[in-house]
Amino acid sequence: MIDLRLLREDPDRVRASQRARGEDVALVDALLSADERRRSSGVRFDELRAEQKALGKLIPKASGDEKAELLKRASGLAADVKTADAERDAADAETQGLLLRLGNLIHPDVPVGGEEDFVTLETHGTIRDFAAEGFEPKDHLELGQLLGAIDVERGAKVSGSRFYFLTGVGALLELALVNAAIAQATAAGFTPMLTPALVRPQSMAGTGFLGQAAQDVYHLDKDDLYLVGTSEVPLAAYHMDEIIDADRLPLRYAGFSPCFRREAGSHGKDTKGIFRVHQFDKVEMFSYVTPEESQEEHRRLLEWEKQWLTSLELPFRVIDVASGDLGASASRKFDCEAWVPTQDKYRELTSTSDCTEFQSRRLQIRFRDGKAVRPLATLNGTLCAVPRTIVAILENHQQADGSVRVPEVLRPYLGGREVLEPVAK
């Protein structure tokens, strides 16, 4: 959530942020009104309580008619205090409810617009000319079937659409990717973490996933637990309700977890293969830093993502995501999109978001800076979303006979294997 003091001091900035996101601007004025009621009802309650305490000191000293009058006033005052308390609680609940609906303030450099209004910042690698090489590229599903690596038919039989099996070299390729990604993250100073896949409501809400993203979240009603769509959620909640000494920052974690997403808004999109699925594994980077360091840390996370994709020898571009395509928690987001030959376009492979103090305020995570205690900043960055990375590797490194060249960085994790060979023609 944002700082209420900032809302009071510069409501136009908050309105502009909401407008750029394509969200309800009227929410800002409703929140300002609720906050004013919360503060005025709080003052009223404090005044009545002070009067009540003062009266309580007078009553034991009084007698006769004076005491009777004081007792009568005390009785009426007790009712007023109760009413003021209820009004204060109601106004506070309304304020908190509205505050939770408000997205993070977007960074001033974020391009304004919808999904297609991003700005391309960099392009890396060379897109292969398959025609010049003399063959038509196969898509990842055909390659996966030739290699005995992907089985979507049995995935659908067992679990339904958008589920799959990774088999044989497909399973080995996932393990290689995860191990190589964790090795890079560990070398960069991240602490490896295996995180829970189920979290409590306060963890999911605290990271901002029960707002606009709620339709994509799986909820277990009987247990009131949520399946995570990313290990960002348990990594953000890891230090919930804690105060961290400033000299411990930055704290950096690399979480590996299964991820579950309904993909409710993607009907008819990417239905073939394993690009958009309901369950997948991912290595996620997560950082806790001081607010003053968040922008620099954001750039560092992006550099680690670029290092990873470069090591996989993939052509990719970096985009500055437009305001209307940001998640509620993100102030700014960079995506790395890899080239997918059979789709003839770039597709998102990694993403890194600067969430500033938005999540830490919700989760009550603060740091001690001298005598002051204040919210810190949180950031997240995908290092390896496994299925999409497999898609990019298979399609970009395929050879005319249906085999796939293994990037050097993965070979030590595949027993030195340089090529994945077809098992069926």
C-alpha positions, 0 to 999 in steps of 0.5 A, a space after each residue: 500500500 502507499 503512504 497515506 501522508 503522500 496521498 494527503 500531500 500530493 493527491 494529484 500524483 496519486 490520481 495521475 498514477 491511477 489514471 495511467 494504470 487505467 484504474 478508478 481515479 475516484 478511488 483517490 477521493 473516496 480514500 481521502 474522504 475516509 482518511 479524513 473521517 478516520 482522523 477526525 473520529 480519532 480526535 473526537 474519541 481521544 477528546 471524549 476519553 480524556 473527558 471521561 478520565 477527568 470525570 472519573 477522577 472527580 466522582 470519588 471526591 464528590 458527594 450528594 447532588 454534585 456526585 449524582 450530576 457527575 454520575 449522570 454525565 459519566 453515563 452519557 459520556 460512556 455512551 458517547 465514547 462507545 459511539 465515537 469508538 465505533 465510528 473510529 473503527 468503521 472509518 479506519 476499516 473503510 480507509 484500510 479497505 480502500 487503501 488495499 485497492 489502490 495500486 502502487 505509484 508508478 515511476 515517472 519514467 514508465 511509458 503510459 499506455 496499454 500492453 502494446 505501448 511498451 518501450 524497447 530498451 535493448 536488443 541482444 543476440 542474432 535471430 537465426 535465418 532458418 530459410 538461409 540454413 535450408 529448413 523450416 523450423 519446428 515448433 517446440 511441441 513437435 520438437 519435444 515429441 521427437 525428443 521424447 521430452 514433452 507429453 501434453 496429451 497424457 497431461 490433459 488426460 490426467 489433469 486437463 488442458 494446460 497440464 503436461 508431462 516432461 519426460 526423459 530429456 525434458 525432465 533432465 533439461 528442467 533439472 539442468 536449468 534449475 541447477 544452472 540458475 541456482 548456481 548463477 544466483 548463488 554466485 551472485 550472493 543470493 541465498 537459495 530457498 525452497 519455499 512453501 507452495 501454499 500460503 495464508 491469505 495475509 501473505 497473498 494479500 500482502 504481496 498484492 495478488 488478491 486484487 486485480 490478479 485474484 482471478 488467476 489465483 487458486 484458493 483451497 476453500 476448506 483450508 483457507 490457503 492459496 496456491 502460489 503463482 510465484 515464490 515471490 509470495 512466500 519470499 515477500 512474506 518471509 520477513 512479515 512483521 519483522 524489523 531488520 537491522 539496516 546493516 543486514 541489507 540487502 537481503 537477497 533470496 533465490 526461491 525455487 517453487 512450483 507455481 500455479 495459475 488459473 490463466 483465467 483471462 487467457 482463453 484461446 491464447 497459447 493453447 498449444 504446447 507448454 508456453 502458457 500452463 496452469 502449473 510450472 516450476 520457476 527460480 525467482 530472485 527476491 531482494 529487500 533493500 532500503 528505499 533509496 537503493 531500490 532503483 539501483 537494485 532493479 537494474 541489478 536484477 535486470 542485469 542478472 536476468 540478461 546474464 542468464 539469457 545470454 548464457 543460454 545463447 538466446 536472442 532477446 529484447 528488454 522492454 520497459 513495460 507500460 503503465 496499464 500492464 503493470 501489476 498492482 505492486 509494481 512501480 516499474 517493470 522490465 521484461 526480457 522477451 526471447 525470440 520464438 522462431 515459429 511464432 515470429 515474435 518476442 515472448 516474455 521469458 523473465 520479468 523484474 519489478 520494483 515494488 518500492 515500499 508497497 508490499 512491505 507496508 502491507 506485510 509490516 516489514 521494516 528496517 531500523 535505520 539508526 533510531 528510525 524504523 521505516 518500511 523497506 523496499 522489495 523487488 522481484 525478478 524471474 531468473 528461470 520460468 522453466 517451460 517458457 525457457 524450454 520453449 525458447 531453447 528447443 526452437 532457437 537451438 534446433 537443427 535440421 534433423 530435429 535434434 537440439 544443440 545444448 547451450 554450453 552453460 547447461 552441459 555440465 548439468 546434463 552429463 556433458 551432453 552437447 546435443 539432444 537427439 530425437 528418439 522417434 522419427 
